[in-house]
Amino acid sequence: MTDWTIVPMAARHAAALAALDARCFSDPWTPEGYEAELSSGTACFFVAEQDGEVLGCAGMHCVCGECYVDRVFCSPDCRRRGVARSLMERLDRWARERRAAFITLEVRASNAPAAALYRSFGFEPAGIRRDFYSLPREDAVLMTKTYPKTEDDN
Ligand SMILES: CC(C)(COP(=O)(O)OP(=O)(O)OC[C@H]1O[C@@H](n2cnc3c(N)ncnc32)[C@H](O)[C@@H]1OP(=O)(O)O)[C@@H](O)C(=O)NCCC(=O)NCCS
C-alpha cells in the first residue's frame, strides 16, 4: 500500500517542486516555470505528496493526441518505493483515456534507472538524439509507447 497521494499540480507545489527538481537535474526548472504550466492548455502535471510534502512529479504536454513527457522525478530521500511508478501510471492513464496515439520522452543514455522504469510501462527505444543534453553533454535515447487504435478511432 502506498502512503502518498497523486494529485494534479497546483500553485502551492511550485516552490517545493523547483527545490526538488534542483536535487534531481542539472538544468532545474524554476518555480515560475512550474507555475507557467498551470495556465497551459496542453500541460498535464501530477505531484506525489505525503503529509503536505512533495515527493515527486511527472508532467507532459499533449497536442493532437501526441504526448510529450517533460519531467519525471522522485526525491532522492524516497526512491525505489514506487513513487515514480505511481506518477507514470497517472500519465499513462490520462493519455489512454484521451485516446492518445503515443506517449514519448527522452532519457539520458546513461540513465538506466529511468530507462528501466519506462520500459516497464511499454516504452521502447525509438532513436538517438546526439548531444541532446548538456551538463554533462550526452546523447538522449528517444523512448516511445504507441497506443493501439480502437474502432472508435476510425
Ligand atoms: C528514475 C526515477 C524517477 C525513479 O524514481 P523511483 O520513485 O525511485 O522509481 P520507482 O520506485 O517507482 O521504480 C519503478 C521502476 O523503475 C525502475 N527503477 C527505478 N530505480 C531504479 C534503479 N536505481 N535501478 C534500476 N531500476 C530502477 C525499476 O524497474 C522499478 O521497478 P521495481 O522497483 O519494481 O524494480 C528516480 O531515480 C529519479 O528521480 N531520478 C532522477 C531524475 C531522473 O533521472 N528522471 C528521469 C528523467 S528521464
The ligand as a Gaussian input file, in Angstrom:
#p B3LYP/6-31G(d) Opt

LIG

0 1
 C       14.249000       7.475000     -12.256000
 C       13.443000       7.857000     -11.019000
 C       12.374000       8.855000     -11.437000
 C       12.798000       6.604000     -10.413000
 O       12.014000       7.014000      -9.300000
 P       11.588000       5.962000      -8.147000
 O       10.405000       6.541000      -7.428000
 O       12.763000       5.600000      -7.332000
 O       11.151000       4.710000      -9.016000
 P       10.154000       3.545000      -8.563000
 O       10.448000       3.151000      -7.146000
 O        8.764000       3.925000      -8.883000
 O       10.636000       2.355000      -9.519000
 C        9.859000       1.913000     -10.605000
 C       10.718000       1.060000     -11.504000
 O       11.751000       1.848000     -12.101000
 C       12.958000       1.075000     -12.215000
 N       13.987000       1.626000     -11.355000
 C       13.852000       2.697000     -10.518000
 N       15.040000       2.942000      -9.906000
 C       15.911000       2.036000     -10.367000
 C       17.289000       1.785000     -10.125000
 N       18.003000       2.545000      -9.278000
 N       17.903000       0.775000     -10.797000
 C       17.204000       0.015000     -11.666000
 N       15.866000       0.187000     -11.931000
 C       15.249000       1.184000     -11.296000
 C       12.584000      -0.324000     -11.771000
 O       12.072000      -1.014000     -12.926000
 C       11.468000      -0.033000     -10.787000
 O       10.607000      -1.118000     -10.575000
 P       10.948000      -2.168000      -9.376000
 O       11.221000      -1.351000      -8.149000
 O        9.707000      -2.980000      -9.288000
 O       12.152000      -2.924000      -9.829000
 C       14.371000       8.485000      -9.931000
 O       15.511000       7.673000      -9.771000
 C       14.787000       9.915000     -10.192000
 O       14.079000      10.860000      -9.847000
 N       15.965000      10.104000     -10.821000
 C       16.480000      11.456000     -11.078000
 C       15.666000      12.183000     -12.112000
 C       15.589000      11.396000     -13.404000
 O       16.563000      10.833000     -13.874000
 N       14.392000      11.414000     -14.006000
 C       14.142000      10.782000     -15.276000
 C       14.500000      11.716000     -16.374000
 S       14.207000      11.000000     -17.987000

